[in-house]
Amino acid sequence: MIYLDNAATSFPKPPQVLQAMTDSLRHFGANPGRGGHHLALQAGRTVEKCRDAAARLLGAKPERVIFTRNCTESLNLAILGMLHKEDEVICSHGEHNAVLRPLERLVSRDGITVKLLRPDARGLLSPDVLRKAITGRTGLVILCHASNVTGVIQPMRELGAVCRERGVPLLVDAAQTAGMLDVTLDSLNADMIAMPGHKGLLGPHGTGLLALRDSVRPEPLILGGTGSASESVRQPELLPDRYESGTLNLPGIAGLLAGIELVTQQREAIHRRECALNDRLRQQLAGIPGLRILGDEHAPRVAITAVVPVSGDSSALADALDATGVAVRGGLHCAPAMHSWLGTMRSGAVRFSPGPYTTVQEIDDTAALVARLMRP
């Protein structure tokens, strides 16, 4: 099997991630923060070591790095915890349903207003357009750092500077950039950054992070036991406990720690290699008649390429590739606003996303298979 679906989740996982998860379950699989015995303390130290490593990666204070189950939970925590009735929200055309669906609930329930920014022809957002969109009612700006359909990277530092200038908090969805690009709070001028642990950070499923700047304090999404202030029925105000009710995913966090340590050492090299593989694939696919490649050729992007058969079925092409041993993602990628802008809501698209373990031969073999499948 040639695996080209790393934008959904990275696979295979690094050996050290698998080893760390196994070790945690075999040697100190107690409940972190829920006891004073040595196994619980060792589990707790592993959690805090991962938190410290993530804090360095994100340029955040350790207590302001929150563990979640995935990027979706991180985004929900930030969105539902920050917005109030009749607030105005600004977001981009590239948002995932993890953003659009919580906003839709708030539109119908709390009367919030959503403004969707339109990009230029390259798919890039303009700081001037954002500046003009912000009003006195704007309570939050939510922007996807890189599209999970086209891979196009937004000029987040400049967009974030506009938000800071206007005093509006910025939430960045870094699902496709964490582990590949610099995603510190300062580099993006962000107030909150949400990300999964299982994609570019090379950790296991069921892990996510939310980084918070000092200026923001969203309401918790889940309330319950934290192992602290147990004498009170009130949710503790202490961070990160305020946001981490219930038993943490110890094996997942142990694996995430191993992934973050690897990415911290090799992030730029991994990104360069993935982009080189992606460029090679795009060049070969561009020569296949009847295939439309989505996204501007010259726009900055992460290693994602999406294509649409001009007179065919994207899902059928994805299924045919799977039958010949290539794993890709067909459909709408949970990004209806992006597909609406691209004009591909009916057709969907086939997405290719190489990862750290993809080889040049696999790229060439995939392009050859697509060419064969596209022949009349």
N, C-alpha and C positions, 0 to 999 in steps of 0.2 A: 504494500500500500504506500502510495505517495501522499503524504499529509500536507495539504495546503489550505488549512482552515485555522491558522494560528490567530486570526483576528477574533475567532470565537473562543478559543482557549489554546494555549501553547501545548504542544505534544510532539515528541515524548518529553517527559519531565527530566531534568538533570538527575543523575544518579544520587548526588548529595541531598537532593530534596526527598527522594524516596527513602534514603537511609535515615535522615533526620526524623521523618514521620514514624518510621518503624521503631527507631530508638526510643522516641517519646512514649509510644504505646507499650513497649516491652520493659522499659527500665524506670520510668517515672510518670506513669499515666494517671496521676491523681488529679484532683480538681484544683486548678490554680486559684490562689486567693481564698480558699475555703477551708483552711486548716493550718495548724502550726507544725505538723509532722514533716519530716525531711523530704518525703516525696512531693507533698503539696508545695513546699518551699522551692524545690527544684523546678517543678512545673511553673511556678510563679516567676522564677528567674528567667526561664526560657521565654515566657511572654514578654517580660520587660526588656530582655535583650533584643527581641524582635522589634519592640516598640522603639527602642533607641536607634536601631539600624534604620528603621523607616523614617524616624524623625530627621536623621542626618540626610537621607535621600530627599526628603521633602522640605528641608529648611524650616522645620517646625519644632516647637517645644515638645518633648516626649509625651507629656500629659495631655497634649492637644492632638495626638494621633490616636484615632479611635478605630478599634477593630470592628468590622462588620462581616456579614456573610458574603457580600459581593458588592459590586459597584452600584447595583440597583438599590440596595439598602442604604448605602452611603448617600446617594442622591435623594432618596425619599426622606432620610433623616434631615438633610440640609433644607430641602424644599418645604416639607411640612412643618419643620421646626422654626423656619424663619419668616414665613409669610403670614399676613393678617388679612382680615376681611377687607375687601375692596382695594387691596394692593394692586399695583401694576407690575407685571413681570415682562422682561425682555429676554428673548432667547433666539437662537439661530435656526436656520433651515436644516441644520445637520443633526438636530437632537434625536436621541433614541427614545423609544417609548418609556424607558425608565424615567425620563423627564416629562414627556408629553402626557402620559396617563395620570400621574399625580396632579399636574396642572389642570387637566380636564376635570378632575374631581373638584378642585378648588374653584374652578370657574362656575360650576353648577351649584356648589354648596356654599361658597363664601363670596361669590361675586367678584372674584379677581379678574383682571383684564390681562390678556396675553398679547404681546406684540412680537411678531415673527420678523426678524431682520432678513432682508433680501440681499444676497451677495452680488458681486460683479460677475462678469462672464466667465472668469476663471474659478469661481466658487469661493472667492475670498471676501471677507467682511471688511468694511471700511470703518476706521475709527470715527470719521466725520458722520457717517450714517448712524452709528451708535450714539454719538454725542447729541445729535438732533432728536433721537428717539427718547432719550431720558427726560422725564418730567418730574415734578415734585411728588407725584404719586408712585414713582418707581421704587419698589421695595427690594428688588433682586434682579440681577442680570445672570443668566445661565448660558454658558457657551461651551460647545463641544470643541475640544482642542484639535482633534483630527477626525474627519468623517470615517465611519466604519463601512462606508460604501465606496467612496472615491479615494480615501486616504489623504485628502487635501488638509494641510496644516494651516490653521488660522493664525494671524499675527497677534497672538494672545498678549504679549507684553504691551503692545500699543493699545489694544482694546482694554486691557486691565488698567492702563494709565488713565484712560478716559473715565472709567468707573471710579477710580480713586479721586480724580479731579472733581467729579460730581458728587462724591460722598455716598455712592451706592455700592453695596456688597456684591462681589463677583464670585459665583460658583463655577468652577471649571470641571467638566467631565473629561478626565484624562484616561479613559478606558483604553484608547488605542495608542497612547503616548508614554504612559508610565513604564519605565524600563527601557525606553528607546531614546527619549528626549529629556532635557533638563525640565523637571516639573516641580521645582521649588516654589514656595509661595511668593518669594521675592522676584524670581525670574519671570513669573507669569503675572505679577501684580494682582494675585488672587487673594481672596479672603477664605475660601474653602476649595479644596481639591478632592474630588472623589475618584476612586480607581478600584479595579479588581486586583486580587492577588494572583489570579490564575492565568493571566495573559502575559504581558511583557515582563512582569516580575517573576515569572516562571514557577510560581508557587502552585499549590493544589486548589482544586475546586472548593467552594465554600469559604473563601477568604476574600476580604476586601478591606479598604482603608478610607478614612475620611480625615483630612488634615484641616485644622482650624486655626486661623489667625487669632490673636488676642482680642480683636475688636468684635468678634462674633460669638454668640452663645445660643445656638438653636435649642428649642425645646426637645427633650428626649422623645424618641420614637417608641421605645419600649421601657416600661417600668417594672421593677422587681428587685430580687436579691442581687447584691453586689459584693457581699462579703465584708462590707463596711457599714458603719452606723446602723447595725442590725437592731438596735433598741428602738429605732424610729420607723414609723410607717411612711414617712416622707422620703421621696427619692433624694439621695445625697447630692449636694451641690459640687462636691469634690470631683475634679476631672482626673482621670477618664471615667471614674465610676459612674458619673451622671449618665453616661451613654452606653455602658456595658453591663446591662442587667443579664443575669443568667450565666450558665457555664460557657466559658469560652471554648473555641475549637482548638484545643491544645495540639493535636497532631497536625492540623492545618497550619497553625501559627509556627510550629517548629519547622515545617516544610517551607513556609513562606520566608522564615529567617534565612534558611539556606539559599533560597532563590534570590533574596535581596542582596545577600553577601556576594553571590556570583555576579549579579547584575551591576553592583557597585564597582566591581573591578573591571568589567568587560562591556559596559553599556555602549560606549561609542563604537567599539569594534563590532559588536553585534548589530547595531543599527546600520553601520556602513555596509556590512556584508548582506544584510537582509534587503537593503535598498538596491544594492548591485544586482542581486538575484531578481528582484522585482522589475528593475529596468530591463534586464535581459529578457524576462518573460513578456513584458509589454512590447518590446521591439519585435519579438517573434510573432506575437498575436496580431500586431498591427499589419502584418503581411498576409493575413488570412482573409479572403473575400467574404463579405456578408457578416462581418463581426464588428460591432461598434464598441469601442473602448470608452468607458465613462471617465469624465474628469479631464480638465485641461492638461495638456501634455507638459506644460512648463511650470505649473503650480508646484510649490513644495509639498511633499507628501511622505507618509510612512509607507511601509511595504504592503500595500493593498492595491490590487487591480481588479476592477469589475467590468464585465463585458455583457453585451446583449446581442443575441443573434438577430439580425435585421429582419429576417423572415423565418422566425422559428420560435421555439419555446425554451425559455431560460431554464425552467425546471427540468425539462427533458434533457437538455445538455448536461446539467448537473448530475442527473440520474445516470446518463450514459457514461460520464466520466467515472462515477462511482463504480459502475459495472466493469470498467476497465482498470480499476485499481487506483483512482485518484480521488481523494476526499476534498471537496470544495463546498461552498455554501451557495445554494440557489435561493431565490425568493426576494423578499423585501427587507430582510436584515433588521427588522424592528425599527425601521427608519422611514416612516411614510412621508414626512415632510421633505426629506432629501429626494426620495423617488418622485414625489410630485413635482419638485423643481426640475429634475432631470427628464421628466416626461416618461418615466418607466414604471408607473404604478400598475399598469396592466401586464406588462411583460416581466417585471422583476429583473434580476440580473444574476449572473454567476460570478461569485467573488473568489479570487485566488489570494492567499496571504501566506507567503513563505515565513519560516521561522529560523531559529538558531541552528537547527539540525538539517535544514533543507540543503540539498546538494545541487551543483550545476547540472549534473546529469538528470536529476529529477525535473529540473526546470525545462531542459531541452526535450525530455520525453513527454512532459505534459503538453508543451506547445505542439509537438508532432501529433499527439493524440487528438487535440482540439482540431487541428487542420484536417485530420482524417475524418473526424465526426462531422465537420462542416461541409464536406464534399457533397454535392447533389446526388 
